[in-house]
Amino acid sequence: MDRAAFEAVVEDVIEHLPDWVHEGIHNLTIVVDEWPSADQDPDGEGLLGLYEGIALPERGSDYVDALPDVIHVFRQPHLQLGLGHEDLVAEIRTTVLHELAHYFGFDDDHLDDIGMG
């Protein structure tokens, strides 16, 4: 899947989120990167996505004029999974939803408990 098609899948996932999700998103950017940096994935685990920022529940009254939080969706690690088109699209969707869940304040343990880990 070339970069434009990958980005289109990410955009489609975002476009089809429920209204309450769109209404809850404030100061967030979602980007497609080819690979995680060494700082983002120091153990070389092949991250599919990463949320960097301050989750909504942790934002206090001093959260003003902050740079946007960022969700990174990494294209090459997704492609290395060797999935067919439909499964790859489903995996990209899962990654975007997983990182959005972090933005909304859910930790990995909770995401594992509800099957989104």
N, C-alpha and C positions, 0 to 999 in steps of 0.2 A: 504494500500500500504506500503510495507516494505521500509526500508531506501534505499536499493540498487535500487529498482524500482523507487523511488522518485528521487534519484540522476540521474538515467538514463533519466528521463523525463527532468530534468533541463539541462543535457548535450545535449539532443536532441534539445531543444529550442535554445541553444547557437550555436550548430552546424549548424542549419538551418537559422541563421540570414543572412541578405544580406551582400555581401562583404564590402559595405561602412561602415557597423557597425563594422565588424571585423577590418577594417583598422583604424577606429576611436578609438578603445579601446587601451588605454595605461595605464599601471600601475594599473590594476584592477584585483581583485580576486573575484570569485563568489563561495560562500560556502553554504552548506545546514547545518542548525542547527536544533535541535529538537524544541527548544523554544527560544523566545527572553529573554534576561536577564531583570532583574528589571530596569536597567539603560536604556535599549533599549525600553522598554514598561512600563514606570512608572505608567501609568493609567490602565494597564492590559486590553488594548483594543483588544488583540489577533492579533497583527500584523502578516501579512502574509509574509512581506518582509521589508527590510530596506537597504537604501544606506547610507554608512558612508564614507565620504571623501570630496574632493574638486572637484566640478563639473568642467568639461573641460573649460567652458567659464570663470571660475573664477581663473584659474591657470595662474599665472604670471611668469615672468622670474626667480623669486626666487624659483619656483617649481622644485627643483632638489634633488635627493637622498631622496625623500619622500617614506615612506612606502606605499604599494599599498592601494588604496581605496578598500572597501569591499562591495559587495552586499550579504546580508544575505537572504536566503530563508528558512522560518521556516516551518518545516514539520508538526508538531503536530497541529498548528492552521489550516493548510490546511485540515488535516484529520478530525478535529472537525466540518468542514462545512457539513459533512455527504453527500457528493456528490458521484454520480456514477463515474465509472472510466473515461469515456470520459469527463464529466464535470470537474472532478478533474484535469485531464491533461490540459484542457483549462484554469482553474483557475491558475495553476502553471505557464503556459505560460504567462498569463496576468500579474502575479506578477513579473516574470523575466523582461518582457518588460517595466513594470511600473518603476521598479528600474533602469533599463538601461536608461530610459528617464531622470530620475533624474541625473544620471551620465553625460548625454549629456547636462544638464542644464535646463531642463523643470521643473517648479514648479507644485505643486498640483493643483493650480487654472487652469493653462494651460492644464494639463492632464484631469481635469474635463471637460473643454471646448471641448476637442477633443474626449471625451468618454473613456478615459483611467484611470479615477479617482478611 
